[in-house]
Amino acid sequence: KKNRKIKKIRELYPEINVKLFYKKDYNSLLFKYLNR
């Protein structure tokens, strides 16, 4: 679920503010980071 993905992102990119991922940009940001 979302929480799991956010947890992974938090581990990979600790400098990123997780609150960003709850906004509209959540999907596009997630997509960008996973495709790197």
mmCIF file as Biopython writes it, N, C-alpha, C and O atoms, coordinates in Angstrom:
data_model
#
loop_
_atom_site.group_PDB
_atom_site.id
_atom_site.type_symbol
_atom_site.label_atom_id
_atom_site.label_alt_id
_atom_site.label_comp_id
_atom_site.label_asym_id
_atom_site.label_entity_id
_atom_site.label_seq_id
_atom_site.pdbx_PDB_ins_code
_atom_site.Cartn_x
_atom_site.Cartn_y
_atom_site.Cartn_z
_atom_site.occupancy
_atom_site.B_iso_or_equiv
_atom_site.auth_seq_id
_atom_site.auth_asym_id
_atom_site.pdbx_PDB_model_num
ATOM 1   N N  . LYS A ? 1  ? 0.830  -1.204 0.000   1.0 0.0 1  A 1 
ATOM 2   C CA . LYS A ? 1  ? 0.000  0.000  0.000   1.0 0.0 1  A 1 
ATOM 3   C C  . LYS A ? 1  ? 0.867  1.258  0.000   1.0 0.0 1  A 1 
ATOM 4   O O  . LYS A ? 1  ? 2.096  1.184  -0.015  1.0 0.0 1  A 1 
ATOM 5   N N  . LYS A ? 2  ? 0.219  2.381  0.016   1.0 0.0 2  A 1 
ATOM 6   C CA . LYS A ? 2  ? 0.933  3.659  -0.011  1.0 0.0 2  A 1 
ATOM 7   C C  . LYS A ? 2  ? 1.978  3.751  1.095   1.0 0.0 2  A 1 
ATOM 8   O O  . LYS A ? 2  ? 3.107  4.181  0.862   1.0 0.0 2  A 1 
ATOM 9   N N  . ASN A ? 3  ? 1.590  3.344  2.300   1.0 0.0 3  A 1 
ATOM 10  C CA . ASN A ? 3  ? 2.510  3.461  3.424   1.0 0.0 3  A 1 
ATOM 11  C C  . ASN A ? 3  ? 3.806  2.708  3.186   1.0 0.0 3  A 1 
ATOM 12  O O  . ASN A ? 3  ? 4.880  3.179  3.561   1.0 0.0 3  A 1 
ATOM 13  N N  . ARG A ? 4  ? 3.712  1.553  2.571   1.0 0.0 4  A 1 
ATOM 14  C CA . ARG A ? 4  ? 4.905  0.760  2.284   1.0 0.0 4  A 1 
ATOM 15  C C  . ARG A ? 4  ? 5.819  1.496  1.308   1.0 0.0 4  A 1 
ATOM 16  O O  . ARG A ? 4  ? 7.033  1.560  1.501   1.0 0.0 4  A 1 
ATOM 17  N N  . LYS A ? 5  ? 5.218  2.046  0.262   1.0 0.0 5  A 1 
ATOM 18  C CA . LYS A ? 5  ? 5.996  2.778  -0.736  1.0 0.0 5  A 1 
ATOM 19  C C  . LYS A ? 5  ? 6.655  4.001  -0.102  1.0 0.0 5  A 1 
ATOM 20  O O  . LYS A ? 5  ? 7.822  4.298  -0.358  1.0 0.0 5  A 1 
ATOM 21  N N  . ILE A ? 6  ? 5.891  4.698  0.722   1.0 0.0 6  A 1 
ATOM 22  C CA . ILE A ? 6  ? 6.426  5.880  1.393   1.0 0.0 6  A 1 
ATOM 23  C C  . ILE A ? 6  ? 7.584  5.493  2.301   1.0 0.0 6  A 1 
ATOM 24  O O  . ILE A ? 6  ? 8.578  6.214  2.396   1.0 0.0 6  A 1 
ATOM 25  N N  . LYS A ? 7  ? 7.452  4.366  2.958   1.0 0.0 7  A 1 
ATOM 26  C CA . LYS A ? 7  ? 8.523  3.897  3.835   1.0 0.0 7  A 1 
ATOM 27  C C  . LYS A ? 7  ? 9.791  3.636  3.032   1.0 0.0 7  A 1 
ATOM 28  O O  . LYS A ? 7  ? 10.886 4.007  3.454   1.0 0.0 7  A 1 
ATOM 29  N N  . LYS A ? 8  ? 9.643  3.004  1.887   1.0 0.0 8  A 1 
ATOM 30  C CA . LYS A ? 8  ? 10.803 2.740  1.021   1.0 0.0 8  A 1 
ATOM 31  C C  . LYS A ? 8  ? 11.435 4.051  0.569   1.0 0.0 8  A 1 
ATOM 32  O O  . LYS A ? 8  ? 12.655 4.212  0.615   1.0 0.0 8  A 1 
ATOM 33  N N  . ILE A ? 9  ? 10.607 4.970  0.139   1.0 0.0 9  A 1 
ATOM 34  C CA . ILE A ? 9  ? 11.111 6.264  -0.329  1.0 0.0 9  A 1 
ATOM 35  C C  . ILE A ? 9  ? 11.809 6.991  0.811   1.0 0.0 9  A 1 
ATOM 36  O O  . ILE A ? 9  ? 12.840 7.632  0.607   1.0 0.0 9  A 1 
ATOM 37  N N  . ARG A ? 10 ? 11.253 6.892  1.999   1.0 0.0 10 A 1 
ATOM 38  C CA . ARG A ? 10 ? 11.848 7.551  3.158   1.0 0.0 10 A 1 
ATOM 39  C C  . ARG A ? 10 ? 13.241 6.982  3.430   1.0 0.0 10 A 1 
ATOM 40  O O  . ARG A ? 10 ? 14.150 7.705  3.839   1.0 0.0 10 A 1 
ATOM 41  N N  . GLU A ? 11 ? 13.395 5.681  3.198   1.0 0.0 11 A 1 
ATOM 42  C CA . GLU A ? 11 ? 14.699 5.043  3.408   1.0 0.0 11 A 1 
ATOM 43  C C  . GLU A ? 11 ? 15.685 5.434  2.309   1.0 0.0 11 A 1 
ATOM 44  O O  . GLU A ? 11 ? 16.861 5.681  2.576   1.0 0.0 11 A 1 
ATOM 45  N N  . LEU A ? 12 ? 15.193 5.486  1.080   1.0 0.0 12 A 1 
ATOM 46  C CA . LEU A ? 12 ? 16.062 5.795  -0.053  1.0 0.0 12 A 1 
ATOM 47  C C  . LEU A ? 12 ? 16.386 7.287  -0.139  1.0 0.0 12 A 1 
ATOM 48  O O  . LEU A ? 12 ? 17.502 7.675  -0.484  1.0 0.0 12 A 1 
ATOM 49  N N  . TYR A ? 13 ? 15.390 8.114  0.182   1.0 0.0 13 A 1 
ATOM 50  C CA . TYR A ? 13 ? 15.568 9.558  0.076   1.0 0.0 13 A 1 
ATOM 51  C C  . TYR A ? 13 ? 15.158 10.232 1.383   1.0 0.0 13 A 1 
ATOM 52  O O  . TYR A ? 13 ? 14.113 10.880 1.450   1.0 0.0 13 A 1 
ATOM 53  N N  . PRO A ? 14 ? 15.986 10.078 2.424   1.0 0.0 14 A 1 
ATOM 54  C CA . PRO A ? 14 ? 15.613 10.611 3.748   1.0 0.0 14 A 1 
ATOM 55  C C  . PRO A ? 14 ? 15.464 12.130 3.762   1.0 0.0 14 A 1 
ATOM 56  O O  . PRO A ? 14 ? 14.797 12.681 4.637   1.0 0.0 14 A 1 
ATOM 57  N N  . GLU A ? 15 ? 16.086 12.811 2.790   1.0 0.0 15 A 1 
ATOM 58  C CA . GLU A ? 15 ? 16.008 14.274 2.775   1.0 0.0 15 A 1 
ATOM 59  C C  . GLU A ? 15 ? 14.673 14.774 2.249   1.0 0.0 15 A 1 
ATOM 60  O O  . GLU A ? 15 ? 14.328 15.944 2.417   1.0 0.0 15 A 1 
ATOM 61  N N  . ILE A ? 16 ? 13.923 13.882 1.612   1.0 0.0 16 A 1 
ATOM 62  C CA . ILE A ? 16 ? 12.629 14.284 1.049   1.0 0.0 16 A 1 
ATOM 63  C C  . ILE A ? 16 ? 11.573 14.377 2.151   1.0 0.0 16 A 1 
ATOM 64  O O  . ILE A ? 16 ? 11.465 13.503 3.010   1.0 0.0 16 A 1 
ATOM 65  N N  . ASN A ? 17 ? 10.818 15.435 2.100   1.0 0.0 17 A 1 
ATOM 66  C CA . ASN A ? 17 ? 9.734  15.601 3.060   1.0 0.0 17 A 1 
ATOM 67  C C  . ASN A ? 17 ? 8.580  14.699 2.640   1.0 0.0 17 A 1 
ATOM 68  O O  . ASN A ? 17 ? 7.984  14.888 1.580   1.0 0.0 17 A 1 
ATOM 69  N N  . VAL A ? 18 ? 8.273  13.721 3.479   1.0 0.0 18 A 1 
ATOM 70  C CA . VAL A ? 18 ? 7.261  12.724 3.120   1.0 0.0 18 A 1 
ATOM 71  C C  . VAL A ? 18 ? 5.890  13.358 2.912   1.0 0.0 18 A 1 
ATOM 72  O O  . VAL A ? 18 ? 5.051  12.804 2.201   1.0 0.0 18 A 1 
ATOM 73  N N  . LYS A ? 19 ? 5.660  14.504 3.522   1.0 0.0 19 A 1 
ATOM 74  C CA . LYS A ? 19 ? 4.365  15.171 3.353   1.0 0.0 19 A 1 
ATOM 75  C C  . LYS A ? 19 ? 4.090  15.487 1.887   1.0 0.0 19 A 1 
ATOM 76  O O  . LYS A ? 19 ? 2.936  15.547 1.463   1.0 0.0 19 A 1 
ATOM 77  N N  . LEU A ? 20 ? 5.142  15.687 1.129   1.0 0.0 20 A 1 
ATOM 78  C CA . LEU A ? 20 ? 4.971  15.975 -0.297  1.0 0.0 20 A 1 
ATOM 79  C C  . LEU A ? 20 ? 4.196  14.874 -0.993  1.0 0.0 20 A 1 
ATOM 80  O O  . LEU A ? 20 ? 3.428  15.120 -1.923  1.0 0.0 20 A 1 
ATOM 81  N N  . PHE A ? 21 ? 4.417  13.643 -0.520  1.0 0.0 21 A 1 
ATOM 82  C CA . PHE A ? 21 ? 3.817  12.501 -1.208  1.0 0.0 21 A 1 
ATOM 83  C C  . PHE A ? 21 ? 2.329  12.358 -0.922  1.0 0.0 21 A 1 
ATOM 84  O O  . PHE A ? 21 ? 1.653  11.527 -1.529  1.0 0.0 21 A 1 
ATOM 85  N N  . TYR A ? 22 ? 1.819  13.165 0.000   1.0 0.0 22 A 1 
ATOM 86  C CA . TYR A ? 22 ? 0.381  13.109 0.270   1.0 0.0 22 A 1 
ATOM 87  C C  . TYR A ? 22 ? -0.372 14.137 -0.561  1.0 0.0 22 A 1 
ATOM 88  O O  . TYR A ? 22 ? -1.602 14.181 -0.551  1.0 0.0 22 A 1 
ATOM 89  N N  . LYS A ? 23 ? 0.373  14.956 -1.274  1.0 0.0 23 A 1 
ATOM 90  C CA . LYS A ? 23 ? -0.255 15.960 -2.122  1.0 0.0 23 A 1 
ATOM 91  C C  . LYS A ? 23 ? -0.596 15.362 -3.481  1.0 0.0 23 A 1 
ATOM 92  O O  . LYS A ? 23 ? -0.383 14.174 -3.723  1.0 0.0 23 A 1 
ATOM 93  N N  . LYS A ? 24 ? -1.125 16.198 -4.358  1.0 0.0 24 A 1 
ATOM 94  C CA . LYS A ? 24 ? -1.520 15.738 -5.694  1.0 0.0 24 A 1 
ATOM 95  C C  . LYS A ? 24 ? -0.335 15.160 -6.457  1.0 0.0 24 A 1 
ATOM 96  O O  . LYS A ? 24 ? -0.502 14.286 -7.307  1.0 0.0 24 A 1 
ATOM 97  N N  . ASP A ? 25 ? 0.859  15.650 -6.149  1.0 0.0 25 A 1 
ATOM 98  C CA . ASP A ? 25 ? 2.049  15.235 -6.887  1.0 0.0 25 A 1 
ATOM 99  C C  . ASP A ? 25 ? 2.526  13.847 -6.503  1.0 0.0 25 A 1 
ATOM 100 O O  . ASP A ? 25 ? 3.510  13.354 -7.055  1.0 0.0 25 A 1 
ATOM 101 N N  . TYR A ? 26 ? 1.842  13.215 -5.565  1.0 0.0 26 A 1 
ATOM 102 C CA . TYR A ? 26 ? 2.307  11.921 -5.049  1.0 0.0 26 A 1 
ATOM 103 C C  . TYR A ? 26 ? 2.635  10.937 -6.167  1.0 0.0 26 A 1 
ATOM 104 O O  . TYR A ? 26 ? 3.739  10.397 -6.224  1.0 0.0 26 A 1 
ATOM 105 N N  . ASN A ? 27 ? 1.685  10.712 -7.039  1.0 0.0 27 A 1 
ATOM 106 C CA . ASN A ? 27 ? 1.874  9.704  -8.091  1.0 0.0 27 A 1 
ATOM 107 C C  . ASN A ? 27 ? 2.984  10.074 -9.069  1.0 0.0 27 A 1 
ATOM 108 O O  . ASN A ? 27 ? 3.801  9.226  -9.428  1.0 0.0 27 A 1 
ATOM 109 N N  . SER A ? 28 ? 3.021  11.315 -9.497  1.0 0.0 28 A 1 
ATOM 110 C CA . SER A ? 28 ? 4.044  11.717 -10.465 1.0 0.0 28 A 1 
ATOM 111 C C  . SER A ? 28 ? 5.435  11.674 -9.847  1.0 0.0 28 A 1 
ATOM 112 O O  . SER A ? 28 ? 6.389  11.246 -10.496 1.0 0.0 28 A 1 
ATOM 113 N N  . LEU A ? 29 ? 5.557  12.114 -8.600  1.0 0.0 29 A 1 
ATOM 114 C CA . LEU A ? 29 ? 6.854  12.056 -7.926  1.0 0.0 29 A 1 
ATOM 115 C C  . LEU A ? 29 ? 7.298  10.621 -7.742  1.0 0.0 29 A 1 
ATOM 116 O O  . LEU A ? 29 ? 8.447  10.272 -8.016  1.0 0.0 29 A 1 
ATOM 117 N N  . LEU A ? 30 ? 6.389  9.800  -7.280  1.0 0.0 30 A 1 
ATOM 118 C CA . LEU A ? 30 ? 6.715  8.388  -7.059  1.0 0.0 30 A 1 
ATOM 119 C C  . LEU A ? 30 ? 7.173  7.754  -8.367  1.0 0.0 30 A 1 
ATOM 120 O O  . LEU A ? 30 ? 8.161  7.020  -8.405  1.0 0.0 30 A 1 
ATOM 121 N N  . PHE A ? 31 ? 6.449  8.044  -9.422  1.0 0.0 31 A 1 
ATOM 122 C CA . PHE A ? 31 ? 6.779  7.494  -10.735 1.0 0.0 31 A 1 
ATOM 123 C C  . PHE A ? 31 ? 8.189  7.909  -11.158 1.0 0.0 31 A 1 
ATOM 124 O O  . PHE A ? 31 ? 8.968  7.085  -11.636 1.0 0.0 31 A 1 
ATOM 125 N N  . LYS A ? 32 ? 8.507  9.180  -10.982 1.0 0.0 32 A 1 
ATOM 126 C CA . LYS A ? 32 ? 9.830  9.684  -11.357 1.0 0.0 32 A 1 
ATOM 127 C C  . LYS A ? 32 ? 10.927 8.981  -10.572 1.0 0.0 32 A 1 
ATOM 128 O O  . LYS A ? 32 ? 11.923 8.540  -11.145 1.0 0.0 32 A 1 
ATOM 129 N N  . TYR A ? 33 ? 10.745 8.876  -9.264  1.0 0.0 33 A 1 
ATOM 130 C CA . TYR A ? 33 ? 11.802 8.286  -8.436  1.0 0.0 33 A 1 
ATOM 131 C C  . TYR A ? 33 ? 11.970 6.800  -8.704  1.0 0.0 33 A 1 
ATOM 132 O O  . TYR A ? 33 ? 13.090 6.290  -8.685  1.0 0.0 33 A 1 
ATOM 133 N N  . LEU A ? 34 ? 10.888 6.112  -8.950  1.0 0.0 34 A 1 
ATOM 134 C CA . LEU A ? 34 ? 10.993 4.675  -9.200  1.0 0.0 34 A 1 
ATOM 135 C C  . LEU A ? 34 ? 11.617 4.388  -10.561 1.0 0.0 34 A 1 
ATOM 136 O O  . LEU A ? 34 ? 12.190 3.318  -10.769 1.0 0.0 34 A 1 
ATOM 137 N N  . ASN A ? 35 ? 11.511 5.325  -11.474 1.0 0.0 35 A 1 
ATOM 138 C CA . ASN A ? 35 ? 12.046 5.103  -12.821 1.0 0.0 35 A 1 
ATOM 139 C C  . ASN A ? 35 ? 13.504 5.526  -12.963 1.0 0.0 35 A 1 
ATOM 140 O O  . ASN A ? 35 ? 14.068 5.388  -14.048 1.0 0.0 35 A 1 
ATOM 141 N N  . ARG A ? 36 ? 14.120 6.025  -11.925 1.0 0.0 36 A 1 
ATOM 142 C CA . ARG A ? 36 ? 15.527 6.432  -11.995 1.0 0.0 36 A 1 
ATOM 143 C C  . ARG A ? 36 ? 16.422 5.230  -12.072 1.0 0.0 36 A 1 
ATOM 144 O O  . ARG A ? 36 ? 17.643 5.372  -12.137 1.0 0.0 36 A 1 
#
